[in-house]
Amino acid sequence: MRFHGAYKLLCALLCGFACMVLLSGTVGAHGRMSSQRLQTLRELAAHAQTVQKISTYNSAAFVMNFSVEYLNPDTGETGSAGGTDNYPVGQERTIDLDTLGIPDGSLVRPHVNAILGTSNSGDRYVHYSRGSGGVASYRVTGTTLNFSVSLIA
């Protein structure tokens, strides 16, 4: 099924916003969510971009690394996995999610650490599907204490 660009953008924005609201209700790294919240996450996952890899390009004024945050919409389990080496502005790193043991079907996004600064997560989740071959590309911009991690549509 093909969707127009505006529809895809709307779904991605709604997914990002809803996931942010839903995650605010979790309890700790492996908190459980209500069945209503889980159902909403499953519906959002159906509209998110399907990927096997996450790529993050450093356009920021600092050295960084990133790991992958995941949220399993079937169980509510959250966690983090993997991690890159430190890399400077103008470079990109890619993590193959198939190598990390993340549950298939999870919602995933990068979690970026600015060396000598703060950390921040991607603005939108994508849907992990083992062996799909898809790549979600994020761009990091800003400074060590104030930066964004944006999914490139």
N, CA, C and O atoms as a GROMACS GRO file, in nm:
protein
  612
    1MET      N    1   0.084  -0.117   0.000
    1MET     CA    2   0.000   0.000   0.000
    1MET      C    3   0.089   0.124   0.000
    1MET      O    4   0.183   0.131   0.080
    2ARG      N    5   0.063   0.220  -0.086
    2ARG     CA    6   0.142   0.343  -0.095
    2ARG      C    7   0.064   0.458  -0.032
    2ARG      O    8  -0.058   0.470  -0.048
    3PHE      N    9   0.137   0.542   0.040
    3PHE     CA   10   0.076   0.658   0.102
    3PHE      C   11   0.143   0.783   0.048
    3PHE      O   12   0.260   0.781   0.010
    4HIS      N   13   0.069   0.892   0.045
    4HIS     CA   14   0.124   1.020   0.003
    4HIS      C   15   0.216   1.074   0.112
    4HIS      O   16   0.202   1.037   0.229
    5GLY      N   17   0.310   1.160   0.073
    5GLY     CA   18   0.408   1.215   0.166
    5GLY      C   19   0.346   1.283   0.286
    5GLY      O   20   0.395   1.265   0.398
    6ALA      N   21   0.240   1.360   0.267
    6ALA     CA   22   0.177   1.431   0.379
    6ALA      C   23   0.118   1.332   0.480
    6ALA      O   24   0.126   1.354   0.600
    7TYR      N   25   0.060   1.222   0.431
    7TYR     CA   26   0.004   1.121   0.520
    7TYR      C   27   0.115   1.054   0.600
    7TYR      O   28   0.101   1.032   0.721
    8LYS      N   29   0.226   1.021   0.533
    8LYS     CA   30   0.339   0.959   0.603
    8LYS      C   31   0.393   1.052   0.711
    8LYS      O   32   0.422   1.008   0.822
    9LEU      N   33   0.406   1.180   0.677
    9LEU     CA   34   0.457   1.277   0.773
    9LEU      C   35   0.364   1.287   0.893
    9LEU      O   36   0.409   1.288   1.007
   10LEU      N   37   0.234   1.294   0.868
   10LEU     CA   38   0.136   1.303   0.975
   10LEU      C   39   0.145   1.180   1.066
   10LEU      O   40   0.144   1.194   1.188
   11CYS      N   41   0.153   1.061   1.008
   11CYS     CA   42   0.164   0.937   1.086
   11CYS      C   43   0.291   0.937   1.170
   11CYS      O   44   0.289   0.898   1.287
   12ALA      N   45   0.402   0.981   1.111
   12ALA     CA   46   0.530   0.983   1.183
   12ALA      C   47   0.525   1.081   1.299
   12ALA      O   48   0.572   1.050   1.408
   13LEU      N   49   0.467   1.199   1.277
   13LEU     CA   50   0.457   1.298   1.384
   13LEU      C   51   0.366   1.248   1.496
   13LEU      O   52   0.398   1.263   1.614
   14LEU      N   53   0.253   1.190   1.460
   14LEU     CA   54   0.162   1.136   1.561
   14LEU      C   55   0.228   1.023   1.638
   14LEU      O   56   0.211   1.013   1.760
   15CYS      N   57   0.302   0.938   1.569
   15CYS     CA   58   0.371   0.826   1.635
   15CYS      C   59   0.472   0.879   1.736
   15CYS      O   60   0.477   0.832   1.849
   16GLY      N   61   0.551   0.978   1.695
   16GLY     CA   62   0.650   1.034   1.785
   16GLY      C   63   0.587   1.098   1.908
   16GLY      O   64   0.633   1.076   2.020
   17PHE      N   65   0.482   1.177   1.887
   17PHE     CA   66   0.414   1.243   1.998
   17PHE      C   67   0.348   1.142   2.090
   17PHE      O   68   0.363   1.151   2.212
   18ALA      N   69   0.277   1.047   2.034
   18ALA     CA   70   0.206   0.949   2.116
   18ALA      C   71   0.303   0.862   2.195
   18ALA      O   72   0.278   0.830   2.311
   19CYS      N   73   0.414   0.823   2.133
   19CYS     CA   74   0.513   0.742   2.205
   19CYS      C   75   0.572   0.820   2.321
   19CYS      O   76   0.596   0.764   2.428
   20MET      N   77   0.597   0.951   2.300
   20MET     CA   78   0.651   1.034   2.406
   20MET      C   79   0.552   1.040   2.523
   20MET      O   80   0.592   1.027   2.639
   21VAL      N   81   0.425   1.059   2.494
   21VAL     CA   82   0.323   1.065   2.598
   21VAL      C   83   0.310   0.930   2.667
   21VAL      O   84   0.302   0.924   2.789
   22LEU      N   85   0.307   0.823   2.590
   22LEU     CA   86   0.291   0.690   2.648
   22LEU      C   87   0.410   0.651   2.734
   22LEU      O   88   0.393   0.590   2.839
   23LEU      N   89   0.530   0.686   2.690
   23LEU     CA   90   0.649   0.651   2.767
   23LEU      C   91   0.657   0.727   2.898
   23LEU      O   92   0.720   0.679   2.993
   24SER      N   93   0.595   0.842   2.906
   24SER     CA   94   0.598   0.919   3.030
   24SER      C   95   0.526   0.843   3.142
   24SER      O   96   0.543   0.876   3.259
   25GLY      N   97   0.447   0.743   3.107
   25GLY     CA   98   0.375   0.664   3.206
   25GLY      C   99   0.446   0.537   3.247
   25GLY      O  100   0.392   0.461   3.328
   26THR      N  101   0.566   0.510   3.195
   26THR     CA  102   0.636   0.386   3.231
   26THR      C  103   0.703   0.402   3.366
   26THR      O  104   0.727   0.513   3.413
   27VAL      N  105   0.733   0.289   3.429
   27VAL     CA  106   0.796   0.288   3.559
   27VAL      C  107   0.932   0.221   3.545
   27VAL      O  108   0.941   0.098   3.548
   28GLY      N  109   1.038   0.299   3.530
   28GLY     CA  110   1.172   0.243   3.521
   28GLY      C  111   1.202   0.182   3.386
   28GLY      O  112   1.122   0.188   3.293
   29ALA      N  113   1.322   0.124   3.378
   29ALA     CA  114   1.372   0.072   3.250
   29ALA      C  115   1.289  -0.044   3.198
   29ALA      O  116   1.278  -0.063   3.077
   30HIS      N  117   1.230  -0.122   3.286
   30HIS     CA  118   1.151  -0.236   3.240
   30HIS      C  119   1.010  -0.230   3.297
   30HIS      O  120   0.953  -0.332   3.337
   31GLY      N  121   0.955  -0.109   3.301
   31GLY     CA  122   0.820  -0.091   3.351
   31GLY      C  123   0.718  -0.154   3.259
   31GLY      O  124   0.747  -0.180   3.142
   32ARG      N  125   0.600  -0.179   3.310
   32ARG     CA  126   0.491  -0.237   3.231
   32ARG      C  127   0.385  -0.130   3.207
   32ARG      O  128   0.365  -0.041   3.290
   33MET      N  129   0.320  -0.139   3.094
   33MET     CA  130   0.218  -0.043   3.058
   33MET      C  131   0.081  -0.107   3.063
   33MET      O  132   0.067  -0.230   3.061
   34SER      N  133  -0.021  -0.023   3.071
   34SER     CA  134  -0.158  -0.073   3.071
   34SER      C  135  -0.189  -0.134   2.935
   34SER      O  136  -0.124  -0.103   2.835
   35SER      N  137  -0.289  -0.220   2.931
   35SER     CA  138  -0.326  -0.285   2.804
   35SER      C  139  -0.375  -0.182   2.703
   35SER      O  140  -0.355  -0.200   2.583
   36GLN      N  141  -0.438  -0.074   2.748
   36GLN     CA  142  -0.484   0.030   2.657
   36GLN      C  143  -0.364   0.100   2.592
   36GLN      O  144  -0.366   0.126   2.472
   37ARG      N  145  -0.262   0.131   2.670
   37ARG     CA  146  -0.142   0.195   2.615
   37ARG      C  147  -0.071   0.101   2.519
   37ARG      O  148  -0.022   0.145   2.414
   38LEU      N  149  -0.065  -0.026   2.553
   38LEU     CA  150   0.000  -0.122   2.464
   38LEU      C  151  -0.074  -0.131   2.331
   38LEU      O  152  -0.011  -0.139   2.225
   39GLN      N  153  -0.207  -0.130   2.334
   39GLN     CA  154  -0.284  -0.135   2.211
   39GLN      C  155  -0.257  -0.012   2.125
   39GLN      O  156  -0.244  -0.022   2.004
   40THR      N  157  -0.248   0.104   2.188
   40THR     CA  158  -0.216   0.227   2.114
   40THR      C  159  -0.078   0.217   2.050
   40THR      O  160  -0.060   0.260   1.936
   41LEU      N  161   0.019   0.162   2.123
   41LEU     CA  162   0.154   0.146   2.068
   41LEU      C  163   0.153   0.051   1.949
   41LEU      O  164   0.223   0.075   1.850
   42ARG      N  165   0.076  -0.057   1.957
   42ARG     CA  166   0.068  -0.151   1.845
   42ARG      C  167   0.013  -0.082   1.721
   42ARG      O  168   0.061  -0.105   1.610
   43GLU      N  169  -0.087   0.002   1.740
   43GLU     CA  170  -0.145   0.076   1.627
   43GLU      C  171  -0.044   0.174   1.568
   43GLU      O  172  -0.034   0.189   1.446
   44LEU      N  173   0.031   0.241   1.655
   44LEU     CA  174   0.132   0.335   1.607
   44LEU      C  175   0.245   0.263   1.533
   44LEU      O  176   0.295   0.313   1.432
   45ALA      N  177   0.284   0.147   1.583
   45ALA     CA  178   0.391   0.070   1.519
   45ALA      C  179   0.352   0.032   1.377
   45ALA      O  180   0.438   0.022   1.289
   46ALA      N  181   0.224   0.010   1.354
   46ALA     CA  182   0.178  -0.028   1.220
   46ALA      C  183   0.199   0.083   1.118
   46ALA      O  184   0.205   0.056   0.998
   47HIS      N  185   0.210   0.208   1.164
   47HIS     CA  186   0.227   0.322   1.073
   47HIS      C  187   0.371   0.374   1.066
   47HIS      O  188   0.401   0.458   0.983
   48ALA      N  189   0.459   0.324   1.152
   48ALA     CA  190   0.596   0.374   1.156
   48ALA      C  191   0.680   0.312   1.044
   48ALA      O  192   0.649   0.204   0.994
   49GLN      N  193   0.786   0.382   1.006
   49GLN     CA  194   0.880   0.333   0.905
   49GLN      C  195   0.940   0.201   0.954
   49GLN      O  196   0.977   0.189   1.070
   50THR      N  197   0.949   0.101   0.866
   50THR     CA  198   1.003  -0.031   0.900
   50THR      C  199   1.151  -0.036   0.864
   50THR      O  200   1.190  -0.006   0.752
   51VAL      N  201   1.235  -0.075   0.962
   51VAL     CA  202   1.380  -0.072   0.942
   51VAL      C  203   1.449  -0.194   1.002
   51VAL      O  204   1.393  -0.265   1.086
   52GLN      N  205   1.570  -0.215   0.956
   52GLN     CA  206   1.661  -0.315   1.013
   52GLN      C  207   1.783  -0.246   1.074
   52GLN      O  208   1.848  -0.302   1.162
   53LYS      N  209   1.813  -0.125   1.028
   53LYS     CA  210   1.932  -0.052   1.072
   53LYS      C  211   1.897   0.091   1.110
   53LYS      O  212   1.800   0.149   1.060
   54ILE      N  213   1.978   0.147   1.200
   54ILE     CA  214   1.967   0.288   1.236
   54ILE      C  215   2.101   0.353   1.206
   54ILE      O  216   2.206   0.305   1.247
   55SER      N  217   2.094   0.464   1.133
   55SER     CA  218   2.213   0.540   1.094
   55SER      C  219   2.200   0.681   1.152
   55SER      O  220   2.094   0.743   1.142
   56THR      N  221   2.308   0.732   1.211
   56THR     CA  222   2.305   0.866   1.269
   56THR      C  223   2.424   0.946   1.219
   56THR      O  224   2.539   0.908   1.237
   57TYR      N  225   2.393   1.060   1.153
   57TYR     CA  226   2.494   1.150   1.097
   57TYR      C  227   2.519   1.264   1.195
   57TYR      O  228   2.425   1.327   1.242
   58ASN      N  229   2.646   1.289   1.225
   58ASN     CA  230   2.684   1.393   1.320
   58ASN      C  231   2.704   1.526   1.248
   58ASN      O  232   2.807   1.547   1.183
   59SER      N  233   2.606   1.616   1.259
   59SER     CA  234   2.617   1.752   1.207
   59SER      C  235   2.632   1.851   1.322
   59SER      O  236   2.615   1.972   1.303
   60ALA      N  237   2.662   1.801   1.440
   60ALA     CA  238   2.668   1.884   1.560
   60ALA      C  239   2.812   1.928   1.590
   60ALA      O  240   2.908   1.880   1.530
   61ALA      N  241   2.823   2.021   1.681
   61ALA     CA  242   2.953   2.078   1.717
   61ALA      C  243   3.016   2.002   1.834
   61ALA      O  244   3.062   2.063   1.930
   62PHE      N  245   3.018   1.870   1.824
   62PHE     CA  246   3.079   1.789   1.929
   62PHE      C  247   3.105   1.647   1.879
   62PHE      O  248   3.055   1.606   1.775
   63VAL      N  249   3.184   1.575   1.956
   63VAL     CA  250   3.207   1.432   1.933
   63VAL      C  251   3.094   1.357   2.004
   63VAL      O  252   3.052   1.397   2.113
   64MET      N  253   3.046   1.250   1.942
   64MET     CA  254   2.930   1.178   1.997
   64MET      C  255   2.940   1.028   1.976
   64MET      O  256   3.027   0.980   1.904
   65ASN      N  257   2.852   0.956   2.041
   65ASN     CA  258   2.827   0.815   2.014
   65ASN      C  259   2.678   0.792   2.034
   65ASN      O  260   2.609   0.878   2.089
   66PHE      N  261   2.629   0.677   1.991
   66PHE     CA  262   2.488   0.649   2.016
   66PHE      C  263   2.464   0.501   2.040
   66PHE      O  264   2.539   0.415   1.993
   67SER      N  265   2.357   0.474   2.113
   67SER     CA  266   2.306   0.338   2.134
   67SER      C  267   2.162   0.338   2.083
   67SER      O  268   2.113   0.438   2.031
   68VAL      N  269   2.094   0.225   2.098
   68VAL     CA  270   1.957   0.213   2.049
   68VAL      C  271   1.862   0.190   2.166
   68VAL      O  272   1.882   0.098   2.246
   69GLU      N  273   1.760   0.274   2.176
   69GLU     CA  274   1.652   0.254   2.272
   69GLU      C  275   1.543   0.172   2.204
   69GLU      O  276   1.515   0.192   2.085
   70TYR      N  277   1.481   0.081   2.278
   70TYR     CA  278   1.371   0.007   2.218
   70TYR      C  279   1.253  -0.002   2.313
   70TYR      O  280   1.268   0.006   2.435
   71LEU      N  281   1.136  -0.019   2.254
   71LEU     CA  282   1.011  -0.035   2.326
   71LEU      C  283   0.933  -0.145   2.256
   71LEU      O  284   0.898  -0.132   2.139
   72ASN      N  285   0.906  -0.253   2.329
   72ASN     CA  286   0.831  -0.365   2.272
   72ASN      C  287   0.682  -0.336   2.289
   72ASN      O  288   0.632  -0.337   2.401
   73PRO      N  289   0.608  -0.311   2.178
   73PRO     CA  290   0.467  -0.276   2.191
   73PRO      C  291   0.378  -0.394   2.234
   73PRO      O  292   0.262  -0.373   2.268
   74ASP      N  293   0.432  -0.515   2.234
   74ASP     CA  294   0.353  -0.631   2.278
   74ASP      C  295   0.358  -0.649   2.429
   74ASP      O  296   0.261  -0.695   2.490
   75THR      N  297   0.472  -0.612   2.491
   75THR     CA  298   0.489  -0.636   2.634
   75THR      C  299   0.507  -0.509   2.717
   75THR      O  300   0.488  -0.511   2.838
   76GLY      N  301   0.544  -0.399   2.652
   76GLY     CA  302   0.575  -0.276   2.724
   76GLY      C  303   0.718  -0.270   2.772
   76GLY      O  304   0.760  -0.171   2.832
   77GLU      N  305   0.795  -0.376   2.748
   77GLU     CA  306   0.936  -0.379   2.790
   77GLU      C  307   1.014  -0.269   2.717
   77GLU      O  308   0.998  -0.249   2.597
   78THR      N  309   1.099  -0.199   2.792
   78THR     CA  310   1.187  -0.099   2.734
   78THR      C  311   1.331  -0.136   2.766
   78THR      O  312   1.357  -0.209   2.862
   79GLY      N  313   1.424  -0.085   2.688
   79GLY     CA  314   1.564  -0.112   2.714
   79GLY      C  315   1.652  -0.039   2.616
   79GLY      O  316   1.606   0.038   2.532
   80SER      N  317   1.781  -0.066   2.627
   80SER     CA  318   1.877  -0.010   2.532
   80SER      C  319   1.975  -0.120   2.493
   80SER      O  320   1.997  -0.215   2.568
   81ALA      N  321   2.033  -0.104   2.375
   81ALA     CA  322   2.123  -0.207   2.324
   81ALA      C  323   2.226  -0.144   2.232
   81ALA      O  324   2.206  -0.034   2.180
   82GLY      N  325   2.335  -0.214   2.214
   82GLY     CA  326   2.438  -0.173   2.119
   82GLY      C  327   2.505  -0.044   2.159
   82GLY      O  328   2.485   0.008   2.269
   83GLY      N  329   2.584   0.005   2.070
   83GLY     CA  330   2.656   0.131   2.092
   83GLY      C  331   2.767   0.145   1.991
   83GLY      O  332   2.828   0.047   1.949
   84THR      N  333   2.793   0.269   1.952
   84THR     CA  334   2.899   0.297   1.856
   84THR      C  335   3.021   0.351   1.929
   84THR      O  336   3.017   0.380   2.048
   85ASP      N  337   3.130   0.363   1.854
   85ASP     CA  338   3.247   0.433   1.904
   85ASP      C  339   3.219   0.582   1.900
   85ASP      O  340   3.118   0.625   1.844
   86ASN      N  341   3.307   0.662   1.959
   86ASN     CA  342   3.295   0.807   1.952
   86ASN      C  343   3.332   0.852   1.812
   86ASN      O  344   3.429   0.802   1.754
   87TYR      N  345   3.256   0.947   1.755
   87TYR     CA  346   3.289   0.997   1.622
   87TYR      C  347   3.258   1.146   1.611
   87TYR      O  348   3.164   1.196   1.674
   88PRO      N  349   3.337   1.218   1.530
   88PRO     CA  350   3.327   1.364   1.520
   88PRO      C  351   3.225   1.410   1.417
   88PRO      O  352   3.161   1.330   1.349
   89VAL      N  353   3.211   1.542   1.408
   89VAL     CA  354   3.123   1.606   1.311
   89VAL      C  355   3.162   1.563   1.170
   89VAL      O  356   3.280   1.545   1.140
   90GLY      N  357   3.062   1.547   1.084
   90GLY     CA  358   3.086   1.509   0.946
   90GLY      C  359   3.095   1.360   0.922
   90GLY      O  360   3.118   1.317   0.809
   91GLN      N  361   3.076   1.280   1.027
   91GLN     CA  362   3.081   1.135   1.010
   91GLN      C  363   2.947   1.072   1.049
   91GLN      O  364   2.864   1.134   1.116
   92GLU      N  365   2.930   0.948   1.007
   92GLU     CA  366   2.806   0.875   1.029
   92GLU      C  367   2.839   0.734   1.078
   92GLU      O  368   2.941   0.677   1.039
   93ARG      N  369   2.754   0.680   1.163
   93ARG     CA  370   2.766   0.541   1.205
   93ARG      C  371   2.631   0.474   1.187
   93ARG      O  372   2.526   0.537   1.197
   94THR      N  373   2.636   0.342   1.161
   94THR     CA  374   2.514   0.264   1.141
   94THR      C  375   2.519   0.141   1.231
   94THR      O  376   2.622   0.075   1.241
   95ILE      N  377   2.407   0.112   1.295
   95ILE     CA  378   2.395  -0.009   1.377
   95ILE      C  379   2.292  -0.100   1.312
   95ILE      O  380   2.180  -0.058   1.282
   96ASP      N  381   2.331  -0.226   1.291
   96ASP     CA  382   2.240  -0.328   1.238
   96ASP      C  383   2.166  -0.389   1.357
   96ASP      O  384   2.226  -0.459   1.439
   97LEU      N  385   2.037  -0.363   1.366
   97LEU     CA  386   1.958  -0.408   1.480
   97LEU      C  387   1.947  -0.560   1.487
   97LEU      O  388   1.923  -0.615   1.594
   98ASP      N  389   1.965  -0.629   1.374
   98ASP     CA  390   1.960  -0.776   1.374
   98ASP      C  391   2.069  -0.837   1.461
   98ASP      O  392   2.057  -0.952   1.501
   99THR      N  393   2.175  -0.762   1.490
   99THR     CA  394   2.287  -0.814   1.569
   99THR      C  395   2.272  -0.789   1.719
   99THR      O  396   2.360  -0.828   1.796
  100LEU      N  397   2.164  -0.724   1.761
  100LEU     CA  398   2.155  -0.678   1.900
  100LEU      C  399   2.063  -0.758   1.991
  100LEU      O  400   2.069  -0.742   2.112
  101GLY      N  401   1.979  -0.843   1.937
  101GLY     CA  402   1.887  -0.917   2.022
  101GLY      C  403   1.766  -0.837   2.066
  101GLY      O  404   1.700  -0.872   2.164
  102ILE      N  405   1.736  -0.729   1.996
  102ILE     CA  406   1.615  -0.651   2.024
  102ILE      C  407   1.495  -0.731   1.975
  102ILE      O  408   1.500  -0.789   1.866
  103PRO      N  409   1.386  -0.736   2.052
  103PRO     CA  410   1.268  -0.811   2.007
  103PRO      C  411   1.215  -0.759   1.873
  103PRO      O  412   1.196  -0.638   1.855
  104ASP      N  413   1.190  -0.850   1.781
  104ASP     CA  414   1.135  -0.814   1.650
  104ASP      C  415   1.001  -0.745   1.671
  104ASP      O  416   0.920  -0.789   1.753
  105GLY      N  417   0.977  -0.638   1.598
  105GLY     CA  418   0.853  -0.563   1.611
  105GLY      C  419   0.860  -0.447   1.709
  105GLY      O  420   0.763  -0.374   1.725
  106SER      N  421   0.976  -0.430   1.774
  106SER     CA  422   0.990  -0.320   1.869
  106SER      C  423   0.996  -0.186   1.799
  106SER      O  424   1.032  -0.176   1.682
  107LEU      N  425   0.958  -0.082   1.872
  107LEU     CA  426   0.979   0.055   1.828
  107LEU      C  427   1.118   0.094   1.874
  107LEU      O  428   1.153   0.071   1.990
  108VAL      N  429   1.198   0.153   1.786
  108VAL     CA  430   1.338   0.184   1.819
  108VAL      C  431   1.371   0.328   1.777
  108VAL      O  432   1.306   0.386   1.691
  109ARG      N  433   1.474   0.383   1.842
  109ARG     CA  434   1.528   0.514   1.807
  109ARG      C  435   1.668   0.526   1.866
  109ARG      O  436   1.700   0.454   1.961
  110PRO      N  437   1.751   0.615   1.812
  110PRO     CA  438   1.885   0.631   1.867
  110PRO      C  439   1.882   0.713   1.996
  110PRO      O  440   1.796   0.799   2.015
  111HIS      N  441   1.977   0.684   2.084
  111HIS     CA  442   2.000   0.765   2.204
  111HIS      C  443   2.144   0.815   2.195
  111HIS      O  444   2.239   0.737   2.207
  112VAL      N  445   2.159   0.945   2.173
  112VAL     CA  446   2.289   1.006   2.145
  112VAL      C  447   2.350   1.064   2.273
  112VAL      O  448   2.282   1.130   2.351
  113ASN      N  449   2.479   1.036   2.292
  113ASN     CA  450   2.556   1.093   2.402
  113ASN      C  451   2.658   1.190   2.344
  113ASN      O  452   2.743   1.151   2.264
  114ALA      N  453   2.650   1.317   2.385
  114ALA     CA  454   2.749   1.416   2.346
  114ALA      C  455   2.864   1.406   2.445
  114ALA      O  456   2.843   1.417   2.566
  115ILE      N  457   2.984   1.385   2.396
  115ILE     CA  458   3.100   1.376   2.485
  115ILE      C  459   3.118   1.512   2.552
  115ILE      O  460   3.120   1.615   2.485
  116LEU      N  461   3.133   1.511   2.684
  116LEU     CA  462   3.141   1.631   2.768
  116LEU      C  463   3.014   1.715   2.761
  116LEU      O  464   3.018   1.837   2.774
  117GLY      N  465   2.900   1.647   2.740
  117GLY     CA  466   2.772   1.718   2.732
  117GLY      C  467   2.659   1.632   2.783
  117GLY      O  468   2.678   1.548   2.871
  118THR      N  469   2.542   1.653   2.728
  118THR     CA  470   2.422   1.581   2.771
  118THR      C  471   2.391   1.467   2.675
  118THR      O  472   2.468   1.439   2.583
  119SER      N  473   2.278   1.402   2.696
  119SER     CA  474   2.231   1.298   2.604
  119SER      C  475   2.089   1.332   2.561
  119SER      O  476   2.017   1.405   2.629
  120ASN      N  477   2.049   1.275   2.447
  120ASN     CA  478   1.918   1.305   2.392
  120ASN      C  479   1.876   1.189   2.301
  120ASN      O  480   1.961   1.124   2.240
  121SER      N  481   1.747   1.165   2.294
  121SER     CA  482   1.694   1.057   2.210
  121SER      C  483   1.635   1.110   2.080
  121SER      O  484   1.600   1.228   2.070
  122GLY      N  485   1.624   1.022   1.981
  122GLY     CA  486   1.564   1.057   1.854
  122GLY      C  487   1.424   1.111   1.872
  122GLY      O  488   1.352   1.071   1.964
  123ASP      N  489   1.384   1.202   1.782
  123ASP     CA  490   1.253   1.265   1.794
  123ASP      C  491   1.138   1.172   1.757
  123ASP      O  492   1.024   1.197   1.796
  124ARG      N  493   1.167   1.066   1.682
  124ARG     CA  494   1.061   0.974   1.640
  124ARG      C  495   1.110   0.830   1.645
  124ARG      O  496   1.227   0.801   1.619
  125TYR      N  497   1.020   0.741   1.679
  125TYR     CA  498   1.048   0.598   1.675
  125TYR      C  499   1.026   0.545   1.534
  125TYR      O  500   0.950   0.602   1.455
  126VAL      N  501   1.095   0.435   1.504
  126VAL     CA  502   1.071   0.358   1.382
  126VAL      C  503   1.044   0.214   1.426
  126VAL      O  504   1.071   0.178   1.540
  127HIS      N  505   0.991   0.134   1.336
  127HIS     CA  506   0.948  -0.002   1.366
  127HIS      C  507   1.054  -0.101   1.319
  127HIS      O  508   1.084  -0.109   1.200
  128TYR      N  509   1.112  -0.176   1.413
  128TYR     CA  510   1.215  -0.274   1.380
  128TYR      C  511   1.152  -0.402   1.326
  128TYR      O  512   1.063  -0.460   1.389
  129SER      N  513   1.199  -0.445   1.209
  129SER     CA  514   1.156  -0.571   1.150
  129SER      C  515   1.279  -0.647   1.103
  129SER      O  516   1.348  -0.606   1.009
  130ARG      N  517   1.306  -0.758   1.170
  130ARG     CA  518   1.425  -0.839   1.140
  130ARG      C  519   1.433  -0.872   0.991
  130ARG      O  520   1.337  -0.920   0.931
  131GLY      N  521   1.551  -0.845   0.932
  131GLY     CA  522   1.578  -0.880   0.794
  131GLY      C  523   1.511  -0.792   0.690
  131GLY      O  524   1.516  -0.824   0.571
  132SER      N  525   1.449  -0.682   0.730
  132SER     CA  526   1.375  -0.598   0.635
  132SER      C  527   1.466  -0.519   0.542
  132SER      O  528   1.426  -0.483   0.431
  133GLY      N  529   1.589  -0.491   0.585
  133GLY     CA  530   1.683  -0.416   0.502
  133GLY      C  531   1.667  -0.266   0.509
  133GLY      O  532   1.754  -0.193   0.461
  134GLY      N  533   1.559  -0.216   0.566
  134GLY     CA  534   1.535  -0.072   0.574
  134GLY      C  535   1.632  -0.002   0.669
  134GLY      O  536   1.680  -0.062   0.765
  135VAL      N  537   1.659   0.125   0.639
  135VAL     CA  538   1.750   0.206   0.722
  135VAL      C  539   1.679   0.334   0.762
  135VAL      O  540   1.626   0.406   0.677
  136ALA      N  541   1.679   0.364   0.891
  136ALA     CA  542   1.629   0.492   0.941
  136ALA      C  543   1.749   0.583   0.958
  136ALA      O  544   1.844   0.548   1.028
  137SER      N  545   1.745   0.700   0.896
  137SER     CA  546   1.856   0.796   0.904
  137SER      C  547   1.816   0.913   0.992
  137SER      O  548   1.712   0.976   0.972
  138TYR      N  549   1.901   0.941   1.091
  138TYR     CA  550   1.881   1.053   1.182
  138TYR      C  551   1.997   1.150   1.165
  138TYR      O  552   2.108   1.110   1.131
  139ARG      N  553   1.970   1.279   1.190
  139ARG     CA  554   2.074   1.382   1.186
  139ARG      C  555   2.079   1.450   1.323
  139ARG      O  556   1.976   1.487   1.379
  140VAL      N  557   2.202   1.465   1.375
  140VAL     CA  558   2.223   1.530   1.503
  140VAL      C  559   2.274   1.671   1.477
  140VAL      O  560   2.373   1.689   1.405
  141THR      N  561   2.208   1.772   1.534
  141THR     CA  562   2.250   1.911   1.519
  141THR      C  563   2.247   1.980   1.654
  141THR      O  564   2.169   1.942   1.742
  142GLY      N  565   2.332   2.081   1.671
  142GLY     CA  566   2.332   2.160   1.794
  142GLY      C  567   2.468   2.159   1.862
  142GLY      O  568   2.571   2.134   1.800
  143THR      N  569   2.464   2.186   1.993
  143THR     CA  570   2.586   2.191   2.074
  143THR      C  571   2.574   2.090   2.188
  143THR      O  572   2.468   2.029   2.207
  144THR      N  573   2.682   2.071   2.263
  144THR     CA  574   2.686   1.966   2.365
  144THR      C  575   2.572   1.973   2.466
  144THR      O  576   2.528   1.869   2.516
  145LEU      N  577   2.524   2.092   2.498
  145LEU     CA  578   2.420   2.105   2.600
  145LEU      C  579   2.281   2.129   2.542
  145LEU      O  580   2.183   2.129   2.617
  146ASN      N  581   2.272   2.148   2.411
  146ASN     CA  582   2.141   2.174   2.349
  146ASN      C  583   2.144   2.121   2.206
  146ASN      O  584   2.186   2.192   2.114
  147PHE      N  585   2.099   1.998   2.187
  147PHE     CA  586   2.102   1.940   2.053
  147PHE      C  587   1.978   1.857   2.026
  147PHE      O  588   1.905   1.819   2.117
  148SER      N  589   1.956   1.830   1.898
  148SER     CA  590   1.840   1.751   1.857
  148SER      C  591   1.886   1.632   1.773
  148SER      O  592   1.991   1.636   1.710
  149VAL      N  593   1.805   1.528   1.775
  149VAL     CA  594   1.829   1.405   1.698
  149VAL      C  595   1.703   1.385   1.614
  149VAL      O  596   1.601   1.339   1.665
  150SER      N  597   1.711   1.419   1.485
  150SER     CA  598   1.591   1.425   1.400
  150SER      C  599   1.591   1.318   1.293
  150SER      O  600   1.690   1.299   1.222
  151LEU      N  601   1.478   1.248   1.283
  151LEU     CA  602   1.461   1.150   1.176
  151LEU      C  603   1.451   1.226   1.044
  151LEU      O  604   1.374   1.321   1.033
  152ILE      N  605   1.528   1.183   0.946
  152ILE     CA  606   1.526   1.245   0.814
  152ILE      C  607   1.421   1.172   0.732
  152ILE      O  608   1.435   1.052   0.706
  153ALA      N  609   1.317   1.243   0.690
  153ALA     CA  610   1.206   1.180   0.617
  153ALA      C  611   1.243   1.154   0.473
  153ALA      O  612   1.162   1.102   0.397
   0.00000   0.00000   0.00000
